[in-house]
Amino acid sequence: MEVADASFKRELEMTEYDTVAAARTTVAEYVRYYRFERKHSSLGHLTPYQFETQDQAKL
């Protein structure tokens, strides 16, 4: 599951970064949050990771 552009733009504070490494770190932290902590109403209030794991358990 990919981070949706609209959520990314809306939830991640867009700032200027001192270095490319700082920007990459911030983006990586947000993606981790989005996948493993942020609950999504469209997924039954589960995180994407929980949804993916739950789906695979049914197979």
mmJSON file of the N, C-alpha and C atoms, coordinates in Angstrom:
{"data_MODEL":{"atom_site":{
"group_PDB":["ATOM","ATOM","ATOM","ATOM","ATOM","ATOM","ATOM","ATOM","ATOM","ATOM","ATOM","ATOM","ATOM","ATOM","ATOM","ATOM","ATOM","ATOM","ATOM","ATOM","ATOM","ATOM","ATOM","ATOM","ATOM","ATOM","ATOM","ATOM","ATOM","ATOM","ATOM","ATOM","ATOM","ATOM","ATOM","ATOM","ATOM","ATOM","ATOM","ATOM","ATOM","ATOM","ATOM","ATOM","ATOM","ATOM","ATOM","ATOM","ATOM","ATOM","ATOM","ATOM","ATOM","ATOM","ATOM","ATOM","ATOM","ATOM","ATOM","ATOM","ATOM","ATOM","ATOM","ATOM","ATOM","ATOM","ATOM","ATOM","ATOM","ATOM","ATOM","ATOM","ATOM","ATOM","ATOM","ATOM","ATOM","ATOM","ATOM","ATOM","ATOM","ATOM","ATOM","ATOM","ATOM","ATOM","ATOM","ATOM","ATOM","ATOM","ATOM","ATOM","ATOM","ATOM","ATOM","ATOM","ATOM","ATOM","ATOM","ATOM","ATOM","ATOM","ATOM","ATOM","ATOM","ATOM","ATOM","ATOM","ATOM","ATOM","ATOM","ATOM","ATOM","ATOM","ATOM","ATOM","ATOM","ATOM","ATOM","ATOM","ATOM","ATOM","ATOM","ATOM","ATOM","ATOM","ATOM","ATOM","ATOM","ATOM","ATOM","ATOM","ATOM","ATOM","ATOM","ATOM","ATOM","ATOM","ATOM","ATOM","ATOM","ATOM","ATOM","ATOM","ATOM","ATOM","ATOM","ATOM","ATOM","ATOM","ATOM","ATOM","ATOM","ATOM","ATOM","ATOM","ATOM","ATOM","ATOM","ATOM","ATOM","ATOM","ATOM","ATOM","ATOM","ATOM","ATOM","ATOM","ATOM","ATOM","ATOM","ATOM","ATOM","ATOM","ATOM","ATOM","ATOM"],
"id":[1,2,3,4,5,6,7,8,9,10,11,12,13,14,15,16,17,18,19,20,21,22,23,24,25,26,27,28,29,30,31,32,33,34,35,36,37,38,39,40,41,42,43,44,45,46,47,48,49,50,51,52,53,54,55,56,57,58,59,60,61,62,63,64,65,66,67,68,69,70,71,72,73,74,75,76,77,78,79,80,81,82,83,84,85,86,87,88,89,90,91,92,93,94,95,96,97,98,99,100,101,102,103,104,105,106,107,108,109,110,111,112,113,114,115,116,117,118,119,120,121,122,123,124,125,126,127,128,129,130,131,132,133,134,135,136,137,138,139,140,141,142,143,144,145,146,147,148,149,150,151,152,153,154,155,156,157,158,159,160,161,162,163,164,165,166,167,168,169,170,171,172,173,174,175,176,177],
"type_symbol":["N","C","C","N","C","C","N","C","C","N","C","C","N","C","C","N","C","C","N","C","C","N","C","C","N","C","C","N","C","C","N","C","C","N","C","C","N","C","C","N","C","C","N","C","C","N","C","C","N","C","C","N","C","C","N","C","C","N","C","C","N","C","C","N","C","C","N","C","C","N","C","C","N","C","C","N","C","C","N","C","C","N","C","C","N","C","C","N","C","C","N","C","C","N","C","C","N","C","C","N","C","C","N","C","C","N","C","C","N","C","C","N","C","C","N","C","C","N","C","C","N","C","C","N","C","C","N","C","C","N","C","C","N","C","C","N","C","C","N","C","C","N","C","C","N","C","C","N","C","C","N","C","C","N","C","C","N","C","C","N","C","C","N","C","C","N","C","C","N","C","C","N","C","C","N","C","C"],
"label_atom_id":["N","CA","C","N","CA","C","N","CA","C","N","CA","C","N","CA","C","N","CA","C","N","CA","C","N","CA","C","N","CA","C","N","CA","C","N","CA","C","N","CA","C","N","CA","C","N","CA","C","N","CA","C","N","CA","C","N","CA","C","N","CA","C","N","CA","C","N","CA","C","N","CA","C","N","CA","C","N","CA","C","N","CA","C","N","CA","C","N","CA","C","N","CA","C","N","CA","C","N","CA","C","N","CA","C","N","CA","C","N","CA","C","N","CA","C","N","CA","C","N","CA","C","N","CA","C","N","CA","C","N","CA","C","N","CA","C","N","CA","C","N","CA","C","N","CA","C","N","CA","C","N","CA","C","N","CA","C","N","CA","C","N","CA","C","N","CA","C","N","CA","C","N","CA","C","N","CA","C","N","CA","C","N","CA","C","N","CA","C","N","CA","C","N","CA","C","N","CA","C","N","CA","C","N","CA","C"],
"label_alt_id":[null,null,null,null,null,null,null,null,null,null,null,null,null,null,null,null,null,null,null,null,null,null,null,null,null,null,null,null,null,null,null,null,null,null,null,null,null,null,null,null,null,null,null,null,null,null,null,null,null,null,null,null,null,null,null,null,null,null,null,null,null,null,null,null,null,null,null,null,null,null,null,null,null,null,null,null,null,null,null,null,null,null,null,null,null,null,null,null,null,null,null,null,null,null,null,null,null,null,null,null,null,null,null,null,null,null,null,null,null,null,null,null,null,null,null,null,null,null,null,null,null,null,null,null,null,null,null,null,null,null,null,null,null,null,null,null,null,null,null,null,null,null,null,null,null,null,null,null,null,null,null,null,null,null,null,null,null,null,null,null,null,null,null,null,null,null,null,null,null,null,null,null,null,null,null,null,null],
"label_comp_id":["MET","MET","MET","GLU","GLU","GLU","VAL","VAL","VAL","ALA","ALA","ALA","ASP","ASP","ASP","ALA","ALA","ALA","SER","SER","SER","PHE","PHE","PHE","LYS","LYS","LYS","ARG","ARG","ARG","GLU","GLU","GLU","LEU","LEU","LEU","GLU","GLU","GLU","MET","MET","MET","THR","THR","THR","GLU","GLU","GLU","TYR","TYR","TYR","ASP","ASP","ASP","THR","THR","THR","VAL","VAL","VAL","ALA","ALA","ALA","ALA","ALA","ALA","ALA","ALA","ALA","ARG","ARG","ARG","THR","THR","THR","THR","THR","THR","VAL","VAL","VAL","ALA","ALA","ALA","GLU","GLU","GLU","TYR","TYR","TYR","VAL","VAL","VAL","ARG","ARG","ARG","TYR","TYR","TYR","TYR","TYR","TYR","ARG","ARG","ARG","PHE","PHE","PHE","GLU","GLU","GLU","ARG","ARG","ARG","LYS","LYS","LYS","HIS","HIS","HIS","SER","SER","SER","SER","SER","SER","LEU","LEU","LEU","GLY","GLY","GLY","HIS","HIS","HIS","LEU","LEU","LEU","THR","THR","THR","PRO","PRO","PRO","TYR","TYR","TYR","GLN","GLN","GLN","PHE","PHE","PHE","GLU","GLU","GLU","THR","THR","THR","GLN","GLN","GLN","ASP","ASP","ASP","GLN","GLN","GLN","ALA","ALA","ALA","LYS","LYS","LYS","LEU","LEU","LEU"],
"label_asym_id":["A","A","A","A","A","A","A","A","A","A","A","A","A","A","A","A","A","A","A","A","A","A","A","A","A","A","A","A","A","A","A","A","A","A","A","A","A","A","A","A","A","A","A","A","A","A","A","A","A","A","A","A","A","A","A","A","A","A","A","A","A","A","A","A","A","A","A","A","A","A","A","A","A","A","A","A","A","A","A","A","A","A","A","A","A","A","A","A","A","A","A","A","A","A","A","A","A","A","A","A","A","A","A","A","A","A","A","A","A","A","A","A","A","A","A","A","A","A","A","A","A","A","A","A","A","A","A","A","A","A","A","A","A","A","A","A","A","A","A","A","A","A","A","A","A","A","A","A","A","A","A","A","A","A","A","A","A","A","A","A","A","A","A","A","A","A","A","A","A","A","A","A","A","A","A","A","A"],
"label_entity_id":["1","1","1","1","1","1","1","1","1","1","1","1","1","1","1","1","1","1","1","1","1","1","1","1","1","1","1","1","1","1","1","1","1","1","1","1","1","1","1","1","1","1","1","1","1","1","1","1","1","1","1","1","1","1","1","1","1","1","1","1","1","1","1","1","1","1","1","1","1","1","1","1","1","1","1","1","1","1","1","1","1","1","1","1","1","1","1","1","1","1","1","1","1","1","1","1","1","1","1","1","1","1","1","1","1","1","1","1","1","1","1","1","1","1","1","1","1","1","1","1","1","1","1","1","1","1","1","1","1","1","1","1","1","1","1","1","1","1","1","1","1","1","1","1","1","1","1","1","1","1","1","1","1","1","1","1","1","1","1","1","1","1","1","1","1","1","1","1","1","1","1","1","1","1","1","1","1"],
"label_seq_id":[1,1,1,2,2,2,3,3,3,4,4,4,5,5,5,6,6,6,7,7,7,8,8,8,9,9,9,10,10,10,11,11,11,12,12,12,13,13,13,14,14,14,15,15,15,16,16,16,17,17,17,18,18,18,19,19,19,20,20,20,21,21,21,22,22,22,23,23,23,24,24,24,25,25,25,26,26,26,27,27,27,28,28,28,29,29,29,30,30,30,31,31,31,32,32,32,33,33,33,34,34,34,35,35,35,36,36,36,37,37,37,38,38,38,39,39,39,40,40,40,41,41,41,42,42,42,43,43,43,44,44,44,45,45,45,46,46,46,47,47,47,48,48,48,49,49,49,50,50,50,51,51,51,52,52,52,53,53,53,54,54,54,55,55,55,56,56,56,57,57,57,58,58,58,59,59,59],
"pdbx_PDB_ins_code":[null,null,null,null,null,null,null,null,null,null,null,null,null,null,null,null,null,null,null,null,null,null,null,null,null,null,null,null,null,null,null,null,null,null,null,null,null,null,null,null,null,null,null,null,null,null,null,null,null,null,null,null,null,null,null,null,null,null,null,null,null,null,null,null,null,null,null,null,null,null,null,null,null,null,null,null,null,null,null,null,null,null,null,null,null,null,null,null,null,null,null,null,null,null,null,null,null,null,null,null,null,null,null,null,null,null,null,null,null,null,null,null,null,null,null,null,null,null,null,null,null,null,null,null,null,null,null,null,null,null,null,null,null,null,null,null,null,null,null,null,null,null,null,null,null,null,null,null,null,null,null,null,null,null,null,null,null,null,null,null,null,null,null,null,null,null,null,null,null,null,null,null,null,null,null,null,null],
"Cartn_x":[0.847,0.0,0.894,0.595,1.39,0.761,1.591,1.089,0.363,-0.866,-1.642,-1.059,-0.975,-0.406,-1.103,-2.432,-3.179,-2.869,-2.841,-2.517,-1.098,-0.212,1.189,1.329,0.719,0.818,0.12,-0.996,-1.782,-1.176,-0.657,-0.228,1.248,2.062,3.492,3.779,4.27,4.551,5.638,5.307,6.257,7.167,8.426,9.398,10.619,11.498,12.788,13.733,14.487,15.407,16.834,17.662,19.061,19.834,19.46,20.161,19.17,19.593,18.781,18.59,19.617,19.526,18.454,18.344,17.32,15.925,15.755,14.465,14.117,15.067,14.821,14.439,15.105,14.79,13.368,12.974,11.623,10.579,10.814,9.868,9.792,10.911,10.924,10.16,10.328,9.606,8.101,7.698,6.279,5.696,6.411,5.922,5.769,6.719,6.612,5.363,5.149,3.958,2.689,2.657,1.475,1.142,2.148,1.91,1.639,2.292,2.24,1.478,1.171,0.508,-0.804,-0.86,-2.031,-3.18,-4.29,-5.459,-6.238,-6.766,-7.464,-8.93,-9.817,-11.246,-11.638,-10.997,-11.324,-10.886,-10.054,-9.594,-10.202,-11.342,-11.997,-11.267,-10.641,-9.882,-8.706,-8.099,-6.857,-5.734,-4.501,-3.367,-3.215,-2.518,-2.299,-1.621,-0.674,0.01,-0.975,-1.823,-2.815,-3.767,-4.188,-5.113,-4.476,-3.239,-2.538,-2.335,-1.967,-1.723,-3.02,-4.071,-5.378,-5.851,-5.678,-6.105,-5.364,-4.067,-3.274,-3.622,-4.038,-4.399,-5.657,-6.493,-7.725,-7.483,-6.305,-6.022,-5.756],
"Cartn_y":[-1.171,0.0,1.236,2.145,3.356,4.486,5.382,6.566,7.424,7.79,8.62,10.019,10.567,11.903,12.949,12.928,13.949,13.87,12.669,12.519,12.978,12.613,12.989,14.507,15.181,16.634,17.304,16.754,17.365,17.106,15.91,15.521,15.761,15.717,15.933,17.404,18.049,19.478,19.704,20.465,20.721,21.884,21.603,22.62,22.49,23.432,23.319,22.599,21.681,20.888,21.337,21.215,21.616,20.706,19.425,18.454,17.463,16.785,15.725,14.614,14.332,13.28,13.604,14.85,15.254,15.077,15.431,15.259,13.778,12.962,11.517,10.912,11.339,10.827,11.186,12.424,12.868,12.093,11.912,11.168,9.708,9.099,7.703,7.547,8.493,8.443,8.572,9.434,9.607,8.337,7.739,6.518,5.403,5.292,4.291,4.559,5.812,6.19,5.837,6.195,5.98,4.494,3.663,2.227,1.473,1.867,1.056,1.677,2.974,3.608,4.301,4.929,5.732,4.824,4.933,4.127,4.801,4.001,4.489,4.074,5.034,4.705,3.798,3.978,3.151,1.692,1.438,0.063,-0.479,0.061,-0.402,0.035,1.177,1.755,0.866,0.259,-0.5,0.263,-0.041,0.497,-0.322,0.206,-0.614,-1.946,-1.926,-3.171,-4.165,-3.685,-4.564,-5.117,-4.267,-4.694,-5.753,-5.525,-6.48,-7.809,-7.751,-8.967,-9.725,-9.004,-9.627,-10.286,-9.637,-10.165,-11.455,-11.499,-12.69,-13.841,-13.564,-14.614,-15.364,-14.697,-15.32,-16.284,-16.193,-17.049,-18.465],
"Cartn_z":[0.0,0.0,0.0,-0.872,-0.995,-0.195,0.259,0.942,-0.083,0.208,-0.71,-0.768,-1.982,-2.165,-1.316,-1.29,-0.544,0.942,1.504,2.927,3.206,2.325,2.498,2.544,1.593,1.52,2.693,3.112,4.174,5.551,5.789,7.127,7.411,6.399,6.597,6.379,7.399,7.291,6.252,5.254,4.18,4.595,4.68,5.061,4.17,4.289,3.625,4.574,4.025,4.83,4.569,5.601,5.473,4.525,4.545,3.71,3.114,2.089,1.499,2.526,3.291,4.308,5.341,5.743,6.713,6.117,4.866,4.199,4.091,3.72,3.595,4.938,5.998,7.329,7.723,7.486,7.822,7.034,5.752,4.914,5.365,5.662,6.113,7.43,8.341,9.614,9.386,8.459,8.174,7.55,6.619,5.975,7.01,7.928,8.996,9.84,10.215,10.983,10.207,8.938,8.097,7.991,7.845,7.658,8.948,10.046,11.257,12.423,12.381,13.515,13.151,11.987,11.615,11.2,11.908,11.582,10.461,9.556,8.37,8.436,8.345,8.389,7.226,6.078,4.915,5.084,6.093,6.359,7.648,8.042,9.265,10.514,10.457,11.576,11.991,10.996,11.18,10.499,10.876,10.14,8.863,7.851,6.649,6.975,7.891,8.269,8.889,9.808,10.423,9.366,8.451,7.402,6.515,6.095,5.242,5.965,7.225,8.008,8.217,8.53,8.735,7.454,6.336,5.036,4.717,4.982,4.678,5.597,6.828,7.758,7.299,6.505,6.023,4.866,4.227,3.06,3.44],
"occupancy":[1.0,1.0,1.0,1.0,1.0,1.0,1.0,1.0,1.0,1.0,1.0,1.0,1.0,1.0,1.0,1.0,1.0,1.0,1.0,1.0,1.0,1.0,1.0,1.0,1.0,1.0,1.0,1.0,1.0,1.0,1.0,1.0,1.0,1.0,1.0,1.0,1.0,1.0,1.0,1.0,1.0,1.0,1.0,1.0,1.0,1.0,1.0,1.0,1.0,1.0,1.0,1.0,1.0,1.0,1.0,1.0,1.0,1.0,1.0,1.0,1.0,1.0,1.0,1.0,1.0,1.0,1.0,1.0,1.0,1.0,1.0,1.0,1.0,1.0,1.0,1.0,1.0,1.0,1.0,1.0,1.0,1.0,1.0,1.0,1.0,1.0,1.0,1.0,1.0,1.0,1.0,1.0,1.0,1.0,1.0,1.0,1.0,1.0,1.0,1.0,1.0,1.0,1.0,1.0,1.0,1.0,1.0,1.0,1.0,1.0,1.0,1.0,1.0,1.0,1.0,1.0,1.0,1.0,1.0,1.0,1.0,1.0,1.0,1.0,1.0,1.0,1.0,1.0,1.0,1.0,1.0,1.0,1.0,1.0,1.0,1.0,1.0,1.0,1.0,1.0,1.0,1.0,1.0,1.0,1.0,1.0,1.0,1.0,1.0,1.0,1.0,1.0,1.0,1.0,1.0,1.0,1.0,1.0,1.0,1.0,1.0,1.0,1.0,1.0,1.0,1.0,1.0,1.0,1.0,1.0,1.0,1.0,1.0,1.0,1.0,1.0,1.0],
"B_iso_or_equiv":[0.0,0.0,0.0,0.0,0.0,0.0,0.0,0.0,0.0,0.0,0.0,0.0,0.0,0.0,0.0,0.0,0.0,0.0,0.0,0.0,0.0,0.0,0.0,0.0,0.0,0.0,0.0,0.0,0.0,0.0,0.0,0.0,0.0,0.0,0.0,0.0,0.0,0.0,0.0,0.0,0.0,0.0,0.0,0.0,0.0,0.0,0.0,0.0,0.0,0.0,0.0,0.0,0.0,0.0,0.0,0.0,0.0,0.0,0.0,0.0,0.0,0.0,0.0,0.0,0.0,0.0,0.0,0.0,0.0,0.0,0.0,0.0,0.0,0.0,0.0,0.0,0.0,0.0,0.0,0.0,0.0,0.0,0.0,0.0,0.0,0.0,0.0,0.0,0.0,0.0,0.0,0.0,0.0,0.0,0.0,0.0,0.0,0.0,0.0,0.0,0.0,0.0,0.0,0.0,0.0,0.0,0.0,0.0,0.0,0.0,0.0,0.0,0.0,0.0,0.0,0.0,0.0,0.0,0.0,0.0,0.0,0.0,0.0,0.0,0.0,0.0,0.0,0.0,0.0,0.0,0.0,0.0,0.0,0.0,0.0,0.0,0.0,0.0,0.0,0.0,0.0,0.0,0.0,0.0,0.0,0.0,0.0,0.0,0.0,0.0,0.0,0.0,0.0,0.0,0.0,0.0,0.0,0.0,0.0,0.0,0.0,0.0,0.0,0.0,0.0,0.0,0.0,0.0,0.0,0.0,0.0,0.0,0.0,0.0,0.0,0.0,0.0],
"pdbx_formal_charge":[null,null,null,null,null,null,null,null,null,null,null,null,null,null,null,null,null,null,null,null,null,null,null,null,null,null,null,null,null,null,null,null,null,null,null,null,null,null,null,null,null,null,null,null,null,null,null,null,null,null,null,null,null,null,null,null,null,null,null,null,null,null,null,null,null,null,null,null,null,null,null,null,null,null,null,null,null,null,null,null,null,null,null,null,null,null,null,null,null,null,null,null,null,null,null,null,null,null,null,null,null,null,null,null,null,null,null,null,null,null,null,null,null,null,null,null,null,null,null,null,null,null,null,null,null,null,null,null,null,null,null,null,null,null,null,null,null,null,null,null,null,null,null,null,null,null,null,null,null,null,null,null,null,null,null,null,null,null,null,null,null,null,null,null,null,null,null,null,null,null,null,null,null,null,null,null,null],
"auth_seq_id":[1,1,1,2,2,2,3,3,3,4,4,4,5,5,5,6,6,6,7,7,7,8,8,8,9,9,9,10,10,10,11,11,11,12,12,12,13,13,13,14,14,14,15,15,15,16,16,16,17,17,17,18,18,18,19,19,19,20,20,20,21,21,21,22,22,22,23,23,23,24,24,24,25,25,25,26,26,26,27,27,27,28,28,28,29,29,29,30,30,30,31,31,31,32,32,32,33,33,33,34,34,34,35,35,35,36,36,36,37,37,37,38,38,38,39,39,39,40,40,40,41,41,41,42,42,42,43,43,43,44,44,44,45,45,45,46,46,46,47,47,47,48,48,48,49,49,49,50,50,50,51,51,51,52,52,52,53,53,53,54,54,54,55,55,55,56,56,56,57,57,57,58,58,58,59,59,59],
"auth_comp_id":["MET","MET","MET","GLU","GLU","GLU","VAL","VAL","VAL","ALA","ALA","ALA","ASP","ASP","ASP","ALA","ALA","ALA","SER","SER","SER","PHE","PHE","PHE","LYS","LYS","LYS","ARG","ARG","ARG","GLU","GLU","GLU","LEU","LEU","LEU","GLU","GLU","GLU","MET","MET","MET","THR","THR","THR","GLU","GLU","GLU","TYR","TYR","TYR","ASP","ASP","ASP","THR","THR","THR","VAL","VAL","VAL","ALA","ALA","ALA","ALA","ALA","ALA","ALA","ALA","ALA","ARG","ARG","ARG","THR","THR","THR","THR","THR","THR","VAL","VAL","VAL","ALA","ALA","ALA","GLU","GLU","GLU","TYR","TYR","TYR","VAL","VAL","VAL","ARG","ARG","ARG","TYR","TYR","TYR","TYR","TYR","TYR","ARG","ARG","ARG","PHE","PHE","PHE","GLU","GLU","GLU","ARG","ARG","ARG","LYS","LYS","LYS","HIS","HIS","HIS","SER","SER","SER","SER","SER","SER","LEU","LEU","LEU","GLY","GLY","GLY","HIS","HIS","HIS","LEU","LEU","LEU","THR","THR","THR","PRO","PRO","PRO","TYR","TYR","TYR","GLN","GLN","GLN","PHE","PHE","PHE","GLU","GLU","GLU","THR","THR","THR","GLN","GLN","GLN","ASP","ASP","ASP","GLN","GLN","GLN","ALA","ALA","ALA","LYS","LYS","LYS","LEU","LEU","LEU"],
"auth_asym_id":["A","A","A","A","A","A","A","A","A","A","A","A","A","A","A","A","A","A","A","A","A","A","A","A","A","A","A","A","A","A","A","A","A","A","A","A","A","A","A","A","A","A","A","A","A","A","A","A","A","A","A","A","A","A","A","A","A","A","A","A","A","A","A","A","A","A","A","A","A","A","A","A","A","A","A","A","A","A","A","A","A","A","A","A","A","A","A","A","A","A","A","A","A","A","A","A","A","A","A","A","A","A","A","A","A","A","A","A","A","A","A","A","A","A","A","A","A","A","A","A","A","A","A","A","A","A","A","A","A","A","A","A","A","A","A","A","A","A","A","A","A","A","A","A","A","A","A","A","A","A","A","A","A","A","A","A","A","A","A","A","A","A","A","A","A","A","A","A","A","A","A","A","A","A","A","A","A"],
"auth_atom_id":["N","CA","C","N","CA","C","N","CA","C","N","CA","C","N","CA","C","N","CA","C","N","CA","C","N","CA","C","N","CA","C","N","CA","C","N","CA","C","N","CA","C","N","CA","C","N","CA","C","N","CA","C","N","CA","C","N","CA","C","N","CA","C","N","CA","C","N","CA","C","N","CA","C","N","CA","C","N","CA","C","N","CA","C","N","CA","C","N","CA","C","N","CA","C","N","CA","C","N","CA","C","N","CA","C","N","CA","C","N","CA","C","N","CA","C","N","CA","C","N","CA","C","N","CA","C","N","CA","C","N","CA","C","N","CA","C","N","CA","C","N","CA","C","N","CA","C","N","CA","C","N","CA","C","N","CA","C","N","CA","C","N","CA","C","N","CA","C","N","CA","C","N","CA","C","N","CA","C","N","CA","C","N","CA","C","N","CA","C","N","CA","C","N","CA","C","N","CA","C","N","CA","C","N","CA","C"],
"pdbx_PDB_model_num":[1,1,1,1,1,1,1,1,1,1,1,1,1,1,1,1,1,1,1,1,1,1,1,1,1,1,1,1,1,1,1,1,1,1,1,1,1,1,1,1,1,1,1,1,1,1,1,1,1,1,1,1,1,1,1,1,1,1,1,1,1,1,1,1,1,1,1,1,1,1,1,1,1,1,1,1,1,1,1,1,1,1,1,1,1,1,1,1,1,1,1,1,1,1,1,1,1,1,1,1,1,1,1,1,1,1,1,1,1,1,1,1,1,1,1,1,1,1,1,1,1,1,1,1,1,1,1,1,1,1,1,1,1,1,1,1,1,1,1,1,1,1,1,1,1,1,1,1,1,1,1,1,1,1,1,1,1,1,1,1,1,1,1,1,1,1,1,1,1,1,1,1,1,1,1,1,1]
}}}
